[in-house]
């Protein structure tokens, strides 16, 4: 069986989900493919309880709630989900340069008139710190994601890292943890200015311990349970931090997988696109969200939402070049019902 649709969306993270809404508003039907067994991408798999602060009209929203809202928003358009499978082949339909054939790792076959790649960073996994005996503590005392904040209530926590994830979780977890220590190799953090300000305020109030400039040097404990994290400064000063939990936030390693073989003009593991249309170097294929790059690109969810709208309108024009479409705001035309 070969499914027929207007658009295949590869990647069911927040940006991919919103592209279904934008396509639906233009009466384009979508099938979605994702390697995870759930929709939501990193928001659902890695950070469901992480607060997000830069979604318009939401001063604060949890990652899981954002995904629930997006799922509800696109439900009128009845997208078809193909989850827990990866695209292994993408090729033009023979004799038709305006149609693409997609095959997944489960043998699902889809023909579409356009493809939107919203694959984020591709297949992802944590960057693990190079520590001896790290494996014996993983999953019990060492965690790379926070699925439930309550799991860390009344725990002594060491968080390592200096980016947004590390700083955001320090701010959040200090509300429930017994203690939180932050290990970073320099005094300056790579986080949003307001988040860094909150971090420094918490340190001044004695609610967290800033362990800087230090870096992870070793682990102590037994039977999978940490007792101490050993840290060392660049000058050789060594400290032992009593802890129950270590959260190393050193970013994600990315693997584009088969996407790298699709001839899409990669630039440093990203797909170069025309910022006006989100179009790639291959006609009918578009890329949005973190995987897409162009001059002065901002890696923000709201940027990806705008790219989703641009891609949808470009696809509508590509599929129906002879049709004159008059742009209307959603407040004027409402949400069209699925056909």
Long-range contacts (C-beta under 8 A, 24 or more apart in sequence): 1-109, 2-101, 2-109, 2-110, 2-111, 3-31, 3-80, 3-108, 3-109, 3-110, 3-111, 4-110, 4-111, 4-112, 5-29, 5-30, 5-31, 5-80, 5-110, 5-111, 5-112, 5-113, 6-30, 6-112, 6-113, 6-114, 6-315, 6-319, 7-31, 7-112, 7-113, 7-114, 7-115, 7-116, 7-315, 8-32, 8-33, 8-100, 8-102, 8-110, 8-112, 8-114, 8-115, 8-116, 9-33, 9-79, 9-115, 9-116, 9-118, 10-34, 10-87, 10-102, 10-115, 10-116, 10-117, 10-118, 10-119, 11-41, 11-117, 11-118, 11-119, 11-120, 11-289, 11-291, 12-36, 12-39, 12-40, 12-41, 12-81, 12-83, 12-118, 13-40, 13-41, 13-42, 13-43, 13-118, 13-120, 13-289, 14-40, 14-41, 14-43, 14-66, 14-67, 14-70, 14-301, 14-304, 14-305, 15-118, 15-120, 15-288, 15-289, 15-290, 15-301, 15-304, 15-305, 15-307, 15-308, 16-41, 16-116, 16-118, 16-119, 16-288, 16-289, 16-308, 17-67, 17-70, 17-71, 17-73, 17-74, 18-70, 18-73, 18-74, 18-304, 18-305, 18-308, 19-116, 19-118, 19-288, 19-308, 19-311, 19-312, 20-74, 20-77, 20-79, 21-70, 21-73, 21-74, 21-77, 21-308, 22-308, 22-309, 22-311, 22-312, 22-313, 23-77, 23-116, 23-312, 23-315, 24-74, 24-76, 24-77, 24-79, 24-335, 24-336, 24-338, 25-312, 25-330, 25-333, 25-335, 25-336, 26-312, 26-313, 26-315, 26-316, 26-325, 27-336, 27-339, 28-312, 28-315, 28-316, 28-319, 29-77, 29-78, 29-79, 30-77, 30-79, 30-80, 31-79, 31-80, 31-81, 31-82, 31-110, 31-112, 32-79, 32-80, 32-81, 32-82, 33-82, 33-83, 33-85, 33-86, 33-87, 33-102, 33-104, 33-108, 33-110, 34-81, 34-82, 34-83, 34-84, 34-85, 35-84, 35-85, 35-86, 35-123, 36-83, 36-84, 37-83, 37-84, 38-83, 39-67, 39-71, 39-81, 39-83, 40-64, 40-67, 41-120, 42-120, 42-124, 42-252, 43-67, 45-145, 46-124, 46-145, 47-145, 47-146, 47-165, 48-147, 48-148, 49-146, 49-147, 49-148, 49-149, 49-172, 50-146, 50-165, 50-168, 50-169, 50-172, 51-168, 51-172, 52-301, 53-192, 53-194, 54-300, 54-301, 54-302, 55-301, 55-302, 56-302, 76-335, 76-336, 76-337, 76-338, 77-338, 78-338, 82-106, 82-108, 82-110, 86-123, 86-257, 86-258, 87-258, 87-259, 88-258, 89-258, 90-115, 90-258, 90-262, 90-285, 97-283, 97-284, 98-283, 98-284, 98-318, 98-319, 99-284, 100-284, 100-285, 113-284, 113-315, 113-318, 113-319, 114-284, 114-285, 114-286, 114-315, 114-318, 114-319, 115-284, 115-285, 115-286, 116-278, 116-286, 116-287, 116-288, 116-308, 116-311, 116-315, 117-259, 117-264, 117-271, 117-280, 117-285, 117-286, 117-287, 117-288, 117-291, 117-292, 118-287, 118-288, 118-289, 118-291, 118-304, 118-308, 119-256, 119-259, 119-289, 119-291, 120-289, 120-290, 120-291, 121-252, 121-254, 121-290, 121-291, 122-254, 122-255, 122-256, 122-257, 122-259, 122-269, 122-291, 123-254, 123-255, 123-256, 123-257, 124-252, 124-253, 124-254, 124-255, 125-252, 125-253, 125-255, 126-248, 126-250, 126-251, 126-252, 126-253, 127-250, 127-251, 127-252, 127-253, 128-248, 128-250, 129-160, 129-216, 129-248, 129-250, 131-216, 131-217, 131-218, 131-219, 132-218, 132-219, 133-219, 134-219, 136-224, 137-219, 137-221, 137-224, 137-225, 137-226, 137-246, 139-224, 140-224, 140-225, 141-221, 141-224, 141-225, 141-226, 141-244, 141-245, 141-246, 142-219, 142-226, 142-245, 142-246, 142-247, 142-248, 143-245, 143-246, 143-247, 144-247, 144-248, 144-249, 146-173, 146-247, 149-173, 149-176, 150-176, 152-176, 152-177, 152-245, 153-177, 154-178, 155-244, 155-245, 156-242, 156-243, 156-244, 156-245, 157-181, 157-243, 157-244, 157-245, 157-246, 157-247, 158-182, 158-183, 158-229, 158-241, 158-243, 158-245, 158-246, 158-247, 159-183, 159-247, 159-249, 160-184, 160-215, 160-216, 160-246, 160-247, 160-248, 160-249, 160-250, 161-248, 161-249, 161-250, 161-251, 162-186, 162-188, 162-189, 162-190, 162-191, 163-189, 163-190, 163-191, 163-249, 163-251, 164-190, 164-191, 164-192, 164-195, 165-249, 165-251, 166-191, 166-247, 166-249, 167-191, 167-192, 167-195, 167-196, 167-199, 168-195, 169-247, 169-249, 170-199, 170-202, 170-208, 171-195, 171-198, 171-199, 171-202, 174-202, 174-207, 174-208, 179-208, 179-209, 180-207, 180-208, 180-209, 181-208, 181-209, 181-210, 181-211, 181-241, 181-243, 182-208, 182-209, 182-210, 182-211, 182-212, 183-211, 183-212, 183-214, 183-215, 183-216, 183-229, 183-231, 183-241, 184-210, 184-211, 184-212, 184-213, 184-214, 184-215, 185-212, 185-213, 185-214, 185-215, 185-234, 186-212, 186-213, 187-212, 187-213, 211-239, 211-241, 214-239, 216-248, 219-246, 256-291, 259-291, 267-293, 268-293, 275-310, 276-310, 276-314, 277-310, 277-311, 277-314, 278-307, 278-308, 278-310, 278-311, 278-314, 279-311, 279-314, 283-318, 284-318, 286-311, 286-314, 286-315
